[in-house]
């Protein structure tokens, strides 16, 4: 099972998603106080659709996650660069403040991968998420909501 972590007491509120976790180990390493959040279990299939950018988490109702279907489209390298920079900021913050975290090396390697990624090597428009693009190349990928 995968996990979706929402701000507590924000049922039916768009944008209440805080983090996602692929499995229980990842959930336990999110650096959160569990009692402060609403945690909903869902399928790995739904997790992967969020991770790879075909679904977006809209909100939660009762104990269910509500999704929107999305279409990713990076029209040029400027748009992809903007997205990359927005991922790297919270990732760098995590790395600077959590050097002893159990997943530190995974995210450090991912940060290096993002820094070394040549946006000009992509054929545009790129109509899949960056995470799916990496996955298709058999490279590690993390959705920004997976950063602890």
C-alpha positions, 0 to 999 in steps of 0.5 A: 500500500501507498500513503497520501498525507494531508493536512489534518481537518481539511477534508474537501479542501483542494490542495490539502495534500502534504506528502506522498509515500510509496510504502510504509518505510517511506512514510515512516521517514517523512519527518512528520508528527503522524497525529498532525496529519490525515494519512490515507492508504491507497493503491500503488497504482494510484501512487504511481499515477501521481508520481508520474504525472497522470493524476493530481491529488485534488483533496480527500473525502472521508478516507478516500483520495480524490484525483484530477486527471492531468496532462503534462506538457513542457513546451520548451526547455525554459518551462522544464528548467523552471520546473527543475529549479522548483524541485531543487529548492526543497530538495536542497533544503532537505539535504542541508538540514537532514544529513543523517536522514536514512534516505539522504543518499537517495535524495543526494543522488537525485539532486545530483541527477537533476543538476546534471540533467541537460534540458536541451537533450529533450525533444520538445514538446515533452508530453510526459512528466519529468519523473516519467521521463526519468523512469522511462530512461531507467533512472531514479525519479521522485515526485516533489511530494516525496521529499521528506 
